[in-house]
Amino acid sequence: MKKSLTINITLILILSSIFAYPQDKQITVIGDSLVGKNINGKPFREVYGNVILTQGNVTIKCNKAIQDIVANNAELIGNVICTQENITITTPRGFYYGNQRKSWSNSGLKLDDKKVILTADKGEYYFDENRAFFQNNVKLYDTVSTMTSEEMTYFQQENRMIATNNVKIVDKENDIVADTVDYLKYERVAIADGNVKLLNRVNNLTIYGDHLEDYAKNYYTLANRNPLLIQYDTVFVEKIDTVNKEIIKTKELSLDTLVIRSKKMQAYRGEINTFIATDSVEMVRNEFSSKNNRTIYYKNDGRIITYKIAATEVQPILWQANSQLTGDSTTIYLEQNKIKKLDVKGSAFILSTNKTYPIRKDQISGDFLSILFDSSKIIRTDVAGSVYSIYYMYDKEEPNGITKSSSQKATILFNNNQVNQVRLYGTPNSEYYPENMVQGKEPSYTLPQYVIYNNRPMKENILSSYFTKKSETK
């Protein structure tokens, strides 16, 4: 009698608990066999073999389920498969919470919604919100890209992922690493924050920063918080050797590094293939460097343009080997990643320092200036419009006074980056000052635009200061 009474009481408790919930809220469980239990006054039931748990449009299959009837949840054991419309979640072991319509597992799980596959060591899925939160060794991949992180929230209907902690996205062009990434799958938009690093394998460049936005469908990238760009190229460098008094010229393959730092960077890839750096731009490439307000690099054309944004701004400053140039705007023409030609427009001024006598600085100014290079050395300079120049003379490499000139046009020929010949055109005027009038008085021989800028960017300084500062802020 006592055993029968206990069974009846348990059955009453089970039935009363079932009817206490609305039909679409209560979990229903069926299987090959069922065992009812009362643990601490609460009804439980264990279901074995071909278990099917349902609640509304959620269906769960597993080998065994332990259902807490009052709490309306169940522990799921063995080959667990949760489905809702196009969503399938699989795990060896997990839990389902009926009141929250949430599944949870810390035994490794996989989500497949026919759009992405998401895996992790543990995670939960909210069926009413179509939202997943996965943790530890999270990996999401589709036909276009792969994203890994330590935590990720996936908004299934919005096709949106928010990943945090050691985030990495890999697609056919880019690798993006960051602390946090907000990614829209169909739009292929990635918003990255914190210790950002973008590696573009097509152009072999890397962009670092604190905030980056990548619009892959539009081939556009924006970095506007402390960005730094590094690009690696291989170039052939001419090497000169002397063998038995015979000069032999050979070419060696060398690594060429471009470093750019500014407050804002924009990259347009694809057919345009254009890079723009704005505000406090510092650029270094081998013996070339620049400080300016805005730089535009047309990679397909091999053209770099620098200019000041407003009339009140400081002119762009360029350095090439031992020469310093300023002007309102400059255009650099590249050939095989080396400077072939440089045009300076508006208040153009060039200053060249003699390596043997650094106090002696050749100067020339005009409205327009064009410089030709060969193997990164200046071989010719053409100047037009109100041309003024000061050139130091040498006799067998010994100082021999200076020549001050003015004209409408001028052509200067160089030998080993030193002035070799000056040709003046259009009402030329020239004055020679002998060495005894020059020696010790070199600073007095200057043109009105004469300014020496000592803030030349150096690659090592830019990289050292950037990464030292980043490590200190971690």
C-alpha positions as CSV (number, residue, x, y, z in Angstrom):
1,M,0.0,0.0,0.0
2,K,2.8,2.4,0.9
3,K,4.5,1.9,-2.5
4,S,1.3,2.5,-4.5
5,L,0.6,5.6,-2.5
6,T,4.1,7.0,-3.2
7,I,3.7,6.3,-7.0
8,N,0.3,8.0,-7.0
9,I,1.6,11.1,-5.1
10,T,4.6,11.4,-7.6
11,L,2.2,11.1,-10.6
12,I,0.0,13.8,-9.1
13,L,2.9,16.1,-8.6
14,I,4.1,15.5,-12.2
15,L,0.7,16.1,-13.7
16,S,0.1,19.2,-11.5
17,S,3.5,20.6,-12.6
18,I,2.7,20.0,-16.2
19,F,-0.7,21.7,-16.1
20,A,0.8,24.6,-14.2
21,Y,2.6,25.8,-17.4
22,P,1.0,27.0,-20.6
23,Q,1.2,24.4,-23.4
24,D,3.9,26.3,-25.3
25,K,6.0,26.9,-22.2
26,Q,6.2,23.4,-20.8
27,I,8.9,21.0,-21.9
28,T,7.6,17.7,-23.1
29,V,9.9,14.7,-23.2
30,I,9.4,11.2,-24.7
31,G,11.7,8.2,-25.1
32,D,11.9,4.5,-25.0
33,S,11.7,4.4,-21.2
34,L,10.8,6.7,-18.4
35,V,11.6,6.6,-14.7
36,G,9.9,9.1,-12.3
37,K,11.7,10.2,-9.1
38,N,11.2,12.5,-6.2
39,I,14.4,14.3,-5.1
40,N,14.1,16.6,-2.0
41,G,10.4,16.9,-2.6
42,K,10.8,17.8,-6.3
43,P,9.6,15.6,-9.1
44,F,12.2,14.5,-11.7
45,R,12.1,12.0,-14.4
46,E,14.8,10.3,-16.4
47,V,14.1,9.4,-20.0
48,Y,16.2,6.8,-21.8
49,G,16.7,5.9,-25.5
50,N,15.7,7.9,-28.5
51,V,14.8,10.9,-26.3
52,I,12.9,13.7,-27.9
53,L,12.3,16.9,-26.0
54,T,10.1,19.6,-27.5
55,Q,9.0,23.1,-26.6
56,G,7.2,25.1,-29.3
57,N,9.4,25.1,-32.4
58,V,12.4,23.8,-30.5
59,T,13.2,20.1,-30.8
60,I,16.0,18.3,-29.0
61,K,17.2,14.7,-29.5
62,C,19.6,12.9,-27.2
63,N,20.4,9.5,-25.6
64,K,19.2,10.4,-22.1
65,A,17.4,13.3,-20.4
66,I,17.0,14.2,-16.8
67,Q,14.0,16.5,-16.5
68,D,13.4,18.8,-13.5
69,I,9.6,19.2,-13.9
70,V,9.1,22.1,-11.5
71,A,12.0,24.1,-12.8
72,N,11.0,23.3,-16.4
73,N,14.6,22.3,-17.5
74,A,16.4,19.2,-18.5
75,E,20.0,17.8,-18.5
76,L,20.8,16.3,-21.9
77,I,23.3,13.5,-22.2
78,G,24.8,11.8,-25.3
79,N,24.6,12.9,-28.9
80,V,22.6,16.0,-28.2
81,I,21.0,17.7,-31.3
82,C,19.0,20.9,-30.8
83,T,17.0,22.2,-33.8
84,Q,14.9,25.2,-34.5
85,E,14.0,25.9,-38.2
86,N,17.4,26.2,-39.9
87,I,19.5,26.1,-36.7
88,T,21.2,23.0,-35.5
89,I,23.3,22.8,-32.3
90,T,25.2,19.6,-31.4
91,T,27.1,18.7,-28.3
92,P,27.9,15.6,-26.3
93,R,26.2,16.9,-23.1
94,G,24.2,20.0,-22.2
95,F,21.2,21.6,-20.6
96,Y,18.0,23.1,-21.8
97,Y,16.1,25.7,-19.7
98,G,12.5,25.9,-20.8
99,N,11.5,29.1,-19.0
100,Q,14.3,31.0,-20.8
101,R,14.2,28.8,-23.9
102,K,17.9,28.5,-23.7
103,S,20.4,25.7,-24.3
104,W,23.8,25.6,-22.6
105,S,26.8,23.3,-22.8
106,N,30.4,23.3,-21.5
107,S,31.3,20.0,-23.2
108,G,32.1,21.5,-26.7
109,L,29.4,22.5,-29.1
110,K,28.7,23.3,-32.7
111,L,26.1,25.6,-34.2
112,D,25.1,25.3,-37.9
113,D,22.5,27.6,-39.4
114,K,23.2,27.0,-43.1
115,K,25.0,30.4,-43.2
116,V,27.9,29.9,-40.7
117,I,29.3,27.2,-38.6
118,L,30.2,28.2,-35.0
119,T,32.1,26.1,-32.6
120,A,33.5,26.6,-29.0
121,D,34.3,24.8,-25.8
122,K,31.2,26.2,-24.1
123,G,28.3,28.3,-25.0
124,E,24.6,29.1,-24.9
125,Y,21.8,29.8,-27.4
126,Y,18.6,31.8,-26.7
127,F,16.0,30.5,-29.1
128,D,13.5,33.4,-28.7
129,E,16.2,36.0,-29.3
130,N,18.1,34.0,-32.1
131,R,21.3,34.8,-30.2
132,A,24.3,32.7,-29.3
133,F,27.0,33.4,-26.8
134,F,30.1,31.2,-27.1
135,Q,33.3,31.1,-25.1
136,N,36.8,29.6,-25.2
137,N,38.4,28.6,-28.5
138,V,35.5,30.1,-30.5
139,K,35.7,29.6,-34.2
140,L,33.2,30.9,-36.8
141,Y,33.6,30.2,-40.5
142,D,31.7,30.4,-43.8
143,T,32.6,30.3,-47.4
144,V,34.3,33.7,-47.3
145,S,36.1,34.1,-44.0
146,T,37.1,32.6,-40.7
147,M,36.8,34.3,-37.3
148,T,38.4,33.1,-34.0
149,S,38.2,34.6,-30.5
150,E,37.7,33.7,-26.9
151,E,34.2,35.1,-26.7
152,M,31.6,35.7,-29.4
153,T,28.0,36.8,-29.5
154,Y,26.2,35.8,-32.7
155,F,23.0,37.5,-33.7
156,Q,21.6,34.9,-36.0
157,Q,18.9,36.9,-37.8
158,E,21.1,40.0,-38.1
159,N,24.0,38.0,-39.4
160,R,26.2,39.9,-36.9
161,M,29.0,38.8,-34.7
162,I,30.6,40.6,-31.8
163,A,33.9,38.9,-30.8
164,T,36.2,39.8,-28.0
165,N,39.6,38.7,-26.6
166,N,42.3,37.6,-29.1
167,V,40.0,38.1,-32.2
168,K,41.3,37.2,-35.6
169,I,39.5,37.3,-39.0
170,V,41.0,35.7,-42.1
171,D,39.7,36.1,-45.6
172,K,41.3,35.8,-49.1
173,E,42.9,39.2,-48.8
174,N,43.3,40.3,-45.2
175,D,44.1,39.1,-41.7
176,I,42.6,41.3,-39.0
177,V,43.6,40.9,-35.3
178,A,42.1,43.0,-32.5
179,D,40.8,43.0,-29.0
180,T,37.2,43.4,-30.2
181,V,35.6,43.1,-33.6
182,D,32.0,43.9,-34.6
183,Y,31.4,42.0,-37.9
184,L,28.4,42.1,-40.3
185,K,28.6,39.0,-42.4
186,Y,26.6,39.8,-45.5
187,E,27.8,43.4,-45.7
188,R,31.3,42.1,-44.9
189,V,32.0,45.0,-42.6
190,A,34.4,44.6,-39.7
191,I,34.8,47.3,-37.0
192,A,37.9,46.5,-34.9
193,D,39.0,48.1,-31.7
194,G,42.0,47.7,-29.4
195,N,45.5,46.6,-30.5
196,V,44.4,46.4,-34.1
197,K,46.5,44.8,-36.8
198,L,45.5,44.4,-40.5
199,L,47.7,42.4,-42.8
200,N,46.9,42.7,-46.5
201,R,48.6,39.9,-48.3
202,V,47.8,41.3,-51.8
203,N,49.8,44.5,-51.2
204,N,52.1,43.0,-48.5
205,L,51.3,45.8,-46.1
206,T,50.3,45.9,-42.4
207,I,48.2,48.6,-40.7
208,Y,48.4,48.9,-36.9
209,G,46.1,51.1,-34.8
210,D,43.5,51.4,-32.0
211,H,40.4,51.5,-34.3
212,L,39.9,50.2,-37.8
213,E,36.9,49.8,-40.1
214,D,37.2,47.4,-43.1
215,Y,34.5,47.4,-45.8
216,A,35.6,44.3,-47.8
217,K,32.8,44.5,-50.4
218,N,33.7,48.1,-51.2
219,Y,37.5,47.4,-50.9
220,Y,37.8,50.2,-48.4
221,T,39.6,50.4,-45.1
222,L,39.7,53.3,-42.5
223,A,42.1,53.6,-39.6
224,N,41.6,56.8,-37.6
225,R,43.1,56.2,-34.1
226,N,46.8,56.1,-33.9
227,P,47.4,54.3,-37.2
228,L,50.8,53.1,-38.5
229,L,51.4,51.5,-41.9
230,I,54.3,49.3,-42.9
231,Q,54.7,47.9,-46.4
232,Y,57.5,45.6,-47.6
233,D,58.7,45.4,-51.2
234,T,61.6,43.8,-52.8
235,V,63.7,46.0,-55.2
236,F,66.9,45.6,-57.2
237,V,69.7,47.8,-55.8
238,E,72.7,48.7,-57.9
239,K,76.0,47.6,-56.5
240,I,79.4,49.0,-57.7
241,D,82.6,47.0,-57.3
242,T,86.1,47.6,-58.6
243,V,88.0,44.6,-59.9
244,N,91.5,45.2,-61.4
245,K,90.7,48.9,-61.7
246,E,87.6,48.0,-63.7
247,I,84.2,49.2,-62.4
248,I,81.6,46.5,-62.4
249,K,78.0,47.2,-61.8
250,T,75.6,44.5,-60.6
251,K,72.1,44.5,-59.1
252,E,71.1,42.8,-55.9
253,L,67.6,42.0,-54.6
254,S,67.0,44.1,-51.5
255,L,64.1,44.5,-49.0
256,D,62.5,48.0,-49.3
257,T,60.3,49.2,-46.4
258,L,57.7,52.0,-46.5
259,V,56.6,53.4,-43.1
260,I,53.8,55.9,-42.7
261,R,52.3,57.3,-39.6
262,S,49.4,59.8,-39.4
263,K,46.2,60.5,-37.5
264,K,44.0,59.1,-40.3
265,M,44.5,56.5,-43.0
266,Q,42.2,55.4,-45.8
267,A,42.9,52.6,-48.3
268,Y,40.9,52.0,-51.5
269,R,41.8,48.6,-52.9
270,G,40.8,46.9,-56.1
271,E,41.1,48.8,-59.4
272,I,41.7,52.1,-57.6
273,N,44.4,50.9,-55.3
274,T,44.9,54.2,-53.5
275,F,46.1,55.1,-50.1
276,I,45.5,58.4,-48.3
277,A,47.1,59.6,-45.0
278,T,45.8,62.8,-43.4
279,D,47.0,65.0,-40.5
280,S,50.6,64.9,-39.1
281,V,51.8,62.6,-41.8
282,E,55.3,61.1,-41.4
283,M,56.6,58.9,-44.2
284,V,59.9,57.1,-44.7
285,R,61.3,54.9,-47.4
286,N,65.0,54.3,-47.6
287,E,66.7,57.7,-48.1
288,F,63.4,59.4,-48.7
289,S,61.2,60.9,-46.0
290,S,58.5,63.5,-45.6
291,K,56.3,65.4,-43.1
292,N,53.1,66.9,-44.5
293,N,49.4,67.4,-43.9
294,R,48.1,65.0,-46.5
295,T,49.6,62.2,-48.7
296,I,47.9,60.3,-51.5
297,Y,49.6,57.3,-52.9
298,Y,48.3,56.0,-56.3
299,K,49.9,52.6,-56.3
300,N,48.8,51.6,-59.8
301,D,50.2,54.8,-61.3
302,G,53.3,54.8,-59.1
303,R,52.5,58.4,-57.9
304,I,52.7,59.9,-54.4
305,I,51.2,63.4,-53.9
306,T,51.7,65.5,-50.8
307,Y,50.2,68.9,-50.1
308,K,49.1,71.2,-47.4
309,I,45.3,71.1,-46.7
310,A,44.9,74.9,-46.1
311,A,46.9,78.0,-47.1
312,T,47.8,78.7,-43.5
313,E,49.3,75.2,-43.0
314,V,53.0,74.4,-43.1
315,Q,54.3,73.3,-46.5
316,P,55.1,69.7,-47.0
317,I,58.8,68.9,-46.2
318,L,60.7,66.2,-48.1
319,W,64.1,64.8,-47.6
320,Q,66.0,62.7,-50.2
321,A,69.5,61.6,-49.3
322,N,71.3,64.9,-48.4
323,S,68.6,67.2,-49.9
324,Q,65.7,69.0,-48.3
325,L,62.7,70.2,-50.3
326,T,59.6,72.3,-49.6
327,G,56.7,73.5,-51.7
328,D,52.9,73.9,-51.6
329,S,52.5,70.5,-53.3
330,T,54.8,67.7,-54.5
331,T,54.3,64.8,-56.8
332,I,56.6,61.8,-56.6
333,Y,56.8,59.4,-59.6
334,L,58.0,55.9,-58.8
335,E,59.5,53.3,-61.1
336,Q,60.0,49.8,-59.7
337,N,59.3,51.2,-56.3
338,K,62.2,53.8,-56.6
339,I,61.9,57.5,-57.0
340,K,62.3,58.5,-60.7
341,K,61.0,62.0,-60.7
342,L,59.9,64.7,-58.2
343,D,57.8,67.8,-59.1
344,V,57.4,70.6,-56.6
345,K,54.8,73.4,-57.2
346,G,54.3,76.7,-55.4
347,S,57.1,78.4,-53.5
348,A,59.5,75.5,-54.3
349,F,62.8,75.4,-52.5
350,I,65.6,72.8,-52.4
351,L,68.5,72.8,-50.1
352,S,71.4,70.3,-50.5
353,T,74.2,69.7,-47.9
354,N,77.7,68.9,-49.0
355,K,78.8,65.7,-47.2
356,T,82.4,66.8,-46.9
357,Y,81.6,70.4,-45.9
358,P,78.1,70.2,-44.2
359,I,78.1,73.9,-43.4
360,R,77.9,74.6,-47.1
361,K,74.4,74.2,-48.4
362,D,73.4,74.7,-52.1
363,Q,70.0,76.4,-52.5
364,I,67.6,77.1,-55.3
365,S,64.1,78.5,-55.3
366,G,61.4,79.1,-57.9
367,D,57.7,78.7,-58.7
368,F,58.1,75.2,-60.1
369,L,60.9,72.6,-59.6
370,S,61.3,69.2,-61.2
371,I,64.0,66.7,-60.2
372,L,65.2,63.6,-62.0
373,F,66.7,60.7,-60.2
374,D,68.8,57.7,-61.1
375,S,69.2,54.9,-58.5
376,S,67.9,57.4,-55.8
377,K,70.6,60.0,-56.8
378,I,69.7,63.4,-58.2
379,I,71.0,63.8,-61.7
380,R,69.1,66.9,-62.9
381,T,66.9,69.7,-61.6
382,D,64.8,72.0,-63.7
383,V,63.4,75.2,-62.1
384,A,61.0,77.8,-63.6
385,G,59.6,81.1,-62.5
386,S,61.6,83.6,-60.4
387,V,64.6,81.4,-60.1
388,Y,67.2,82.2,-57.4
389,S,70.1,80.1,-56.5
390,I,73.3,79.9,-54.4
391,Y,75.9,77.2,-55.3
392,Y,79.2,76.5,-53.7
393,M,82.1,76.0,-56.1
394,Y,84.9,73.5,-55.7
395,D,88.3,73.1,-57.4
396,K,89.3,69.4,-57.2
397,E,87.0,69.0,-54.3
398,E,88.5,72.0,-52.5
399,P,86.2,75.0,-51.6
400,N,86.4,77.7,-54.2
401,G,83.8,80.4,-53.4
402,I,80.1,80.6,-54.3
403,T,77.9,81.7,-57.2
404,K,74.6,83.6,-56.7
405,S,72.3,83.6,-59.6
406,S,68.8,84.6,-60.8
407,S,66.9,83.9,-64.0
408,Q,63.5,82.8,-65.3
409,K,64.6,79.2,-65.9
410,A,67.5,77.1,-64.8
411,T,68.8,73.6,-65.3
412,I,71.3,72.1,-62.7
413,L,73.2,68.9,-63.5
414,F,74.5,66.8,-60.6
415,N,77.3,64.3,-60.2
416,N,77.0,62.0,-57.2
417,N,74.4,64.3,-55.6
418,Q,76.7,67.3,-56.0
419,V,76.2,70.2,-58.4
420,N,78.2,69.8,-61.5
421,Q,76.9,72.4,-63.9
422,V,74.3,75.3,-63.8
423,R,72.5,76.6,-66.8
424,L,70.5,79.8,-66.6
425,Y,67.8,81.0,-69.1
426,G,65.8,84.2,-69.4
427,T,67.5,87.4,-68.3
428,P,70.2,85.5,-66.3
429,N,72.2,87.3,-63.7
430,S,75.2,85.7,-61.9
431,E,77.6,86.9,-59.2
432,Y,80.7,85.1,-58.0
433,Y,82.1,85.5,-54.5
434,P,85.7,84.2,-54.0
435,E,86.6,81.8,-51.2
436,N,88.2,84.5,-49.0
437,M,84.8,86.2,-48.8
438,V,82.9,82.9,-48.1
439,Q,85.0,80.9,-45.6
440,G,83.6,81.3,-42.1
441,K,80.6,83.3,-43.3
442,E,78.6,80.5,-44.9
443,P,75.5,81.1,-42.8
444,S,75.2,84.6,-44.3
445,Y,74.7,83.3,-47.8
446,T,71.1,82.2,-47.8
447,L,67.9,82.7,-49.9
448,P,64.8,84.2,-48.3
449,Q,63.1,80.7,-48.0
450,Y,66.1,79.3,-46.2
451,V,65.0,77.1,-43.3
452,I,66.7,74.0,-42.0
453,Y,64.2,71.5,-40.6
454,N,65.7,69.2,-38.0
455,N,62.6,67.1,-37.5
456,R,63.3,64.6,-40.3
457,P,61.4,61.4,-39.7
458,M,63.5,58.3,-39.2
459,K,62.1,54.8,-39.7
460,E,63.7,53.4,-36.5
461,N,62.4,56.3,-34.4
462,I,58.9,56.0,-35.7
463,L,58.7,52.2,-35.1
464,S,60.5,52.4,-31.7
465,S,58.3,55.2,-30.3
466,Y,55.1,53.6,-31.7
467,F,55.6,50.1,-30.3
468,T,57.2,51.3,-27.0
469,K,54.1,53.5,-26.4
470,K,51.8,50.6,-27.3
471,S,53.5,48.3,-24.9
472,E,53.4,50.9,-22.0
473,T,49.6,51.3,-22.4
474,K,48.9,47.5,-22.2
